[in-house]
């Protein structure tokens, strides 16, 4: 059977990329809801319908667990989906706890989509772990569009980030938390404009660890001789050269991001 990794677009490839390192013998199905990206500016009601539809499509493909590799979908819909489906659903959680535990000597900036920033899940997380009120939130929806268009390291991106960070005095901050999986592609641009002492954290490792526990507890870990990865754009299997190449370019970029 396969492990499904799901996102609105190509952000969740960063979770797949890490999961492949941890589970090289598992079969994967990557599902990008590319007909409906971006998710981060939609309403919660719209997102519940879209995520529900995506899960229905994935379940048809013989999957044993679904990683919702999208903070926005996790925030808006995972609770409802858990009530509806019995298949293990593993969500994202921005690494706010880790940031507070390790770098709580100074302020922490969380960047995410508008849905995630204003969602109840984020508010609950912050009231649970941010006892000293150290966490600030900024929504950066344009980064999702840049990532989908393969625009990563250029003037436009840097100007956008600088403009959005104009009121942040990074002297008072220890770290930045990437609360959207699409933002993993911008580690180099962020590194370029942020002072050196700022730590960049993402939630991917936490999610992959949760996936491991889920597979182990349910006794569904596999070691396949010839593991496969399939890609879907919304309900359609990606089989054409152009799009397979596109996905390969993103995975290559993620290799490069590991060095940052
Ligand atoms: N990658 C998604 C996330 O982690 C959302 C991007 C979007 O579609 O707005 O939040």
Boltz pocket constraint, residues with backbone or C-beta under 6 A from the ligand:
constraints:
  - pocket:
      binder: B
      contacts: [[A, 7], [A, 8], [A, 9], [A, 11], [A, 12], [A, 36], [A, 37], [A, 38], [A, 39], [A, 40], [A, 41], [A, 69], [A, 70], [A, 71], [A, 72], [A, 73], [A, 113], [A, 116], [A, 141], [A, 144], [A, 179], [A, 180], [A, 181], [A, 182]]
      max_distance: 6.0
